[in-house]
Amino acid sequence: MCRNIVRLRDHDTPATAAQIEAAALQYVRKVSGYPRPSRANRDVFDAAVARIAEATADLLDSLVVLPPRR
């Protein structure tokens, strides 16, 4: 599932807010089955994207990342 979502954790450059939001949007689209929500579902769709983006940012900020093995 969600094969199109790129890995956001990187040793060299942190993910940007735009990358995190794009991944959250892709996830909500995949889970909901809607590429674009109807007007009736716009608010819940946008709220879900915001919550998932926030949780993703929290996760990425909290991960302990070891340096790459050489």
N, C-alpha and C positions, 0 to 999 in steps of 0.2 A: 504494500500500500504506500502511496505517496512517494513513488520512486523519483519524481521530478523535484522534490525538495532537496536542495543542496545542503551539504554539511556546513554549518555556520561556525563551528569551533575551529580555529586555526592558531597555530603557534606564533605566527608572525604578525597577523593583523586581526584585530577584533572585528566582529560583525557589526555592521552599521545598523542604525535604527530602521533604515529603509529595507535592508536585507532581512531583518527579523520580521518586519511587518509583511513583506512579500511571502515569506515562508508561512506565516500564520494565515494569510489569505489563501494560499494554495491548500493548506491543510483544511480550512473550513470549507472551501469549495469541494474538496475531495470527500470529506465526511458527509456534508449535506447533500451532495449530488447536484448542486446548483452552481453553474459557472457564474451566474449573476442572480442575486435574489430578486424576488418580486418586490413591489412597493410594500406589500403587507409584511414581508419578512426582512426588509432592509435594516431596521433597528436591531433586531436580534442577531442578524448576520454580522453587522458592524461591531456590536458589543462582543460577540464571540471572537472576532479577529483581534480586538483590543485586549481581551483577557488572555488569549493565547500568546500574543506578542509580549505581553507583560511577563507571563510565566516563563516564556523562552528567554527573555532578557535576564530574569532572575536566575534561571538555571545556568546560563552562560557566565554570569557574573560570579556564581558560587562554585563553579567547578574548579577543582585543583588540577591544574594541567602541568604534567611533568615535561621537562625538556625532551625533545625527540632523541631516540637512541641513534648512535652513530656507529 
